[in-house]
Amino acid sequence: MAESAIVAAVRAAAARVPERAALLDPGQALTYAELETRAAAAAARIAEHVRGDTVGLLLGNQPAFVWSLLGALWAAKTVAVLPTLAPPPLLKLMAAQAGLQTVLTSAELAPRLAEAGVAALLLDTVGATGNPAFPLARRAHPAAVLLYTSGTTGRPKAVALSDENILANAEGCRVAASFRNDEVMLAILPLFHAYGLTVTLLLPLTLGGTVLLQERFHPRAVLNAIEEHRVTALVAVPSQYRLLVKETTPPHCGASLHLCIAGAERLSEQVGHDFEARFGQPILQGYGATEASPVIALNPRRANRPDTVGRPLPNLRVTLRDEGKEVHSGEMGEIWVEGPNVMLGYYNNPQATAEKLVGGALRTGDLGFFDADGYLHLAGRADDLIKVAGEKIYPAEVERVLEEIEGVEEAAIIGVPDEKHGTVLRAFVQPKANVALSEAGLRVASRERLEAAKVPRSFVVVDQLPRSTSGKVDKRALASHSG
């Protein structure tokens, strides 16, 4: 196989702007030249100590993650990026799926790997004495990285992505969002997720931009970092934007921002409106899937439509299909994606790959429709579709309406078994701060806004909706709570 195109692209950026800051975090700043040297040192150490074609990576949003990733690719390894929040039994399962003998990690996380029975190699303190002339080796497997699905539809699967998958997606994002080569990107999304890895890390690094790494999301710390480092680009999940809006800030806070993108879950109209009113920038909603490296669609800066996820990236073909046949514009269908960012497949799982990739096209499992101007509207996942008394109901549609009710911060809809009707809707509602909501009041307000079949049978008011590691509302947890 060819040498790592990702490493080559970052090194080309280092050759153009060697003294520009590549990475910033609370403890240090690394120029491109310094990052290249540390990545070379990591590559030499990995080549010496890691056997096999794959290596794991278990590190948070810190500089060591970056030089370890680049070093492993430089040493011709396929890198399985493990979620830092995974408990030992899940780490053991993921390591077995990828055939890992060694995981690159820190002293802090090594005990968790020991409990999982996986060998650790500490690279968080690698020295700055690497040789940039270290030979760029050729990988045995076409996959550059393995990223794990969230497991919302079963056990997590390892998504195999090539250098070309990731770089093509980064290029599509660059064009669609007019990314500059001097952006200062805040990397607050976990780097073990595709949005964090491709968009907040590798996109700016291959262009010569600066990445400000944040280990944890604290609204005040994030806003302070944006101000201190004059951050220009922010990619976050809607729940994070919601918290940023609530934080007290001085006038003109965030004035350096000119590109704000939301992904991973639906952005409520209220959060988008409040953020733009507060910070003077619209939130551009996008849509993606790990299997697509991940971005599929994104709203353009100068033609943003907040009620959509934008248009498909310019290097993709996105179609809507019903039972494999394309539907007309305006009709609902499953979203299929074709293009250079579509995954190689699920690692060592040909059966799951065959179900997801059909004729080279990715079946996302998501439902949506195109409007007359080519903007994509999401309706939710096909397996989230709920049939109540024979009528198809899309949870996202009901959730949007509930969030228009005064005092409602966020809502989530699930289907629960019912002896008489088979399935009925249950709404979980998170109120705004210092607001008291009642089931009776929510039912009355819902009946004023929804068709009878779409009014939830029951309402549960919760202090906080549960979330997965990717920031999405965890509907599995809600279903479990429903009993």
N, C-alpha and C positions, 0 to 999 in steps of 0.2 A: 504493500500500500504506500501511497505518497506520504511525505512528511506532513506534519501538522500545519495546515493553512492558517489556523488561528494564531499559533505562535509566530508564524511568518508575518502575519498582518500586524501583530503588536510590535514585533521587532522593527518592521518598516516604519511604524509610527515613532518608535524610539530613535530611529535614524534621522527622522525629520525634526523632532523636537526633543532632543535628549535631556535638556535642562528644565523642561516644563514639568510641573507636578503631575504625576500619573495617579497617585493615591494619597488621600488625606484621611487621617482618623484622629481621634482626640490625643493620641500619643505620639504621632510622627507624621512626616511627609516624605514621600518617596518620589524622586524624579523618574522619568522614563529610563534613563541610563541606569539608575540604581535598581529599578524593578527588573530590568533585563539581567543585571548581574546576579541578583538574588534568585531569579528564575533559573539561571544557568547553574547556580550552586545547588538548587533543589534538584535539578535534572540529574546532576552528577551523583548526588546522594541516592536518589531513587533508582538510578541505573545500577548502583552498587548493591543496594540492600533489598530491592523488591524483585521477587521472582514472579513469573507469569505475565500474561498480557494485560491484566486488569489490576487496578489499584483503587482502593476506596479513598474518599476525602470527607472527613468529618470535622469541619471548622465553621465558626460563625462568620459574620461580616467583618473581617479583619484583614490586614495586609497579607498575613500568612496564607489565607485562603487563595489569594490571587497568585502569589509566587508558587504555591504548591500545585495549583491547577496547571499553570503554564509550564512548570517544571516537569510534571507528570506527562503532559502532552509532548513536551520536548524530548522526554526519554522514551517516547513511543508507546505509552500506556493508554489504554482506554480507562477513563476516570469515572467511577461510580460515585456520584455526589450524594452523600447520605444526609437526611434531615437531622439537624442538631437536637430536635425535640423528641426523636424516636427513642423509646425505651429499649433496654437490652434485648428482649425477645424479638422485637421488630428489626433491630439491627442485625441480629443473627439470621433472620429470615432473608433480609436484603442482601447480606453478605453471601449467603448460600446461593441466591438467585444469580448473582453476578460472578460467582466463583472467586471471591476475594480471599487472598491469603494475608494481605497487609492493608491497613488503613492509615492514611496520613492524618495526623490529629495533633492536639495539644495535650500538655500534662493535665489540664483540667478535665478533659473529656476521655482520656485514656482509660480510667477505671471502668467507665461504662462499656468500653470495648472489651476489656478484660472479662467482665461479667458475661458478655455475649460470646466469649471464646474466640475473639479475633485479635490477631497481632497488630500492635500499633507502632508507627514510626513517627517520632516527634519532629515536626518541621516548622513549628511556630517561631523558633529562634534561629533559623538558618542564617548563616553569616553572609556578609556582602563580599565574599571573595571568589565568587564563581567566575568561570571563564566564558565570556560570550561566544567564544569560538568552539564551545562544546558542540560536537557534531549533532545536527538535527536528524534524529533517527526516523526510520519508517515503521509505522505500526503494522501489527499482524492483522488487526480487525478494522473494518471501515468506520466503526463507531468511535467518535472522539469522547463523548460523555454518555453516561447513563443517568437519566433523571427519573425519579419515581413518581408515579401518579399518586393522587391524594388518597386513593382507596375508598372514595365515596360510593363506588359501585362494586366493591369487593376488595380482595387483597391487593395491595399496591403492586404495580407492574413496572418493570424497568424499561423505560423508553430509550431506545438507542438512536442517538442523533450524531450525524457526521459533522466534520468541520464545515462542509459545504451547506448543510442544513442551517446551521447557526449563522454563518456569515451571510447567506442569502436572506435570512430573515432580518438580520441587522441592516442590510442594505435596503430592503423594502421599507423598514421603519425610517431609515434616514431620509429616503425620498418622500415618503408619505407625510412625515412630520417636519421636514426641512431641518433636520438636525445639522448643527454646525460642527466644525472640527475643533472648536474651542469651548464646547459646552462644559459647565461644571455640574455634574450629575450627582444627585443625592441617592445613594444606594441604601435604602431602608428596607426594601423587600428582601426576604431571606434569599441568599445566593444559591440555596439548594433548590429553589423554584425556578422554572424556566423564565418567567418574567424578570426576576431578579438577575439571573445569570446572563441572558441574552441582551436585555434592554438596558438595565442599569449598570452592567459591568462591561461586557465585551463590546457592545456598540460604541460607547465613548472611548474605550481603550484602543480599538482598531482605527479610530478616527484621529486620535491624538488629543482627546479631551481629558478632563480631570474627574476622578471619581472620589466623592466624599463618602466614606464608609461609616455607617451607623449600626452598631450591634443590636440595639433595642429601640423600640419606638416609644419615646416620651415626648408628647406634644411640645412642651416648653423647650426641651433640648433640641428638637428638630428645628423649631423656629429660630432658636439662637444660632444653630449651625448654618442655617440658610442665610442669616444676616451676616455672620462673621466671615463666611467664605464666598459670599455673593453667588449663591447657587442659582443656576439658570434653568435647570430641568429637574422636574420632580415626577416620579412615577410611584403611585401608591394605590392601595385598595380603598374603596369608598368609606369603610369604617374609619380609616386613618384620616381621610379628609374631613369627616364629620367631627373628629376630635380636634383637629387643627382649627376649625372654625370656632369651636367653643373656647379656645385658649385666649386669654386676654393678651393683647399685643399693642405696642406703641404704634402711632400713625406711620404709614408707609412701610410697615414690616412686610418683607417678601417682595419688595419693589424690584429686586434683581430677577425674579422669576419671569420667564416668558413662555414656558412650555410645561403644562401640568397635565398628566395623563392618568386615567383610572382604568384598572382592569381587574380581572379575577371574578368580579360579581357585579350585579346591577347597581348603577349609580342612581340614587333617588333624585328626583327633580329638585327637592328642597335643598339637599346638600350642595348640588351644583350651583343653584341660585345663591345660596348663602356664601359659598366660597368666592364666587366671582364678585359679589358685592363687597366682601371683606378684603380680598387681595387683588382685585382688578384683573384677574386672569380667568378665563373659562377653563373648566376641566374637560379635556377631550377624552371621551369614553372610547375604549377599544375593546377588542374581543380576541380571545385566543384559546389555545389548548396545548398542553405539554407536547402532544404528538405532532404539533405544527411548529414547534421550536421557539416561541409559541404564538406569535401574533398573526392573526388572520385578517382583521379589519381595524381601522382607526379613523377617527374623525379628523379631517384636515383643519389646520389652524384657522384659516380664513373662511371656512364654510362649515362651521360646527353645527351639528344638529343634536342637541342634548338628549332627545328621546330615542336616539339610535346609537349603534356602535360604529357608525361611520361606513366608509367604503372599503372593499377588499384592498390589500396591499397591491401595488402595481405589478408585482411579479407573480401574482397568484391568479388562479381561476377558481372562483367559488360558485357553485351551483346549488340549487335547492331541489331535492328529489323526494318523491313519494313512491315507496317500493321500488327504488332504483331508477325511476323515470323522472326527468326534469319537469318541474311545474312552471307555470307562467308567472311573470312579475305580478306581485300582489298576492299570490297564493302561498299558503303555508307549506313548508317542506323541511326535510332534514338537510342540514348544512354539510355539503361535501367540499373538500378542498383538494386542489391539484397544484403542484408547484415544487420548486427546489427545496422548500423548507419542510416538506412532509417527511416524517421519520423514516428510518430504515426499517423499523419494526420493533416489536417487544423482544428484548434480549432473551434468547433461549426459550421462546414461547411462540412457536410457529402457529399453533391453533388460534391463540388470541390475535396474532398478527393477521391471519387470514380473515378473521371476522371484522377487523378494523380497516384493513387496506383492501380495496376492491379495484382491480385494474389500475393500480397506482394511485387511486384517489382515497383520501382519508374520510371515513364516515365519522363525523364528530359526535353524533348522538344528540346534537342540539337542534332545536326547531326555530325557524324564523321565516321572515319574508323580506323581499326587496320592495322598496317604494319606487315610484316612477323615476326618481333621480339616482337610483342605484345605491341608496343607503340601506344598510342591513338593520332590521329590527329583530330582536331576540324575543322568543316566547318561553324559553326554558328548555330543559332537557326532555328528550322524547320519553325517557323512563320516569320523568316527574309528572307527565300528563295524568290527570285524575279524571276518571269517569264517574259522574254522579247522576244517577237515574238516567243513564244512557247518554248524557251530554258530556262532551269533552271540555275540560276546564284546565287552563294553563295557570299555574300558581302565580307566575310573575304578573299576570294581568290583575289578579285580585290583590296582590301585595301592593302594586302601584296605587290602586284606588284607596286601600286602607291607609296608606301613608299620606293621603290628602286630607284625612280627618284631623281636625284640630287636636293638638296634644300628642299625636302619634309620631314617635321618632323613627321606628322601623317595624316592619311586619314580615312574618314568614308563614306560609301556608303548607300544610301537609294533609294527606288523606288518611283517615283512620277507619278501621273496619266498623260496620254497623249491621246488626242482624236484619233490620228491615230494609235498608236501602243499599246494602253491600258496602258502600264507601260514602263517607261524608267529609266535609272540609272542617279542619280545625285551624284556627288562627292563633299564632303566638305574637303578641304585640308588646313592644318596648315603648314605654311612654317617654316623653321629653322630661327634662329635669323639673322636679317640683310640680308635676302634673299627676293628678289622680284619674285613672280611667276605670270605668266599670264595664262589665260584660253587657249589661243592658244598654248602656249608652253607645257602645261600639256596634251593637246589633242594630239599633235604630239608625245610626249614621250610615251603616253599610246598606241597609235596605233602601235608603234614599239615593244611593249611588250605584248599586249593582242589581243585575237581574236576579230574580228569586233563586235560581239554581246555583248562583255564584256566591250567595251570602253564606258565610261559614256557619255551621251548625253550632259550634262552640268557640269561645274566645278565652285565651289564657294570657293574662297580663304578667310579664316577667321583667325583672330589673335589668337583665342583660341577655341578649340572644347568644347562645353558644356559638363558637367559631372554630373552624379547622385551622391547621397550621398555615394555610394559604390565605386566611382572612375571610373565607366564605362562611356564611351561616351554615352550621352543622345540622342539617335536617335529620340525619341519623340520630343524633343526640335528642332532638325534639321528639322523634317518633318513639324513642326509648322512654322519654319522660312521659309520653302519652299513655304508656302502658298498653 
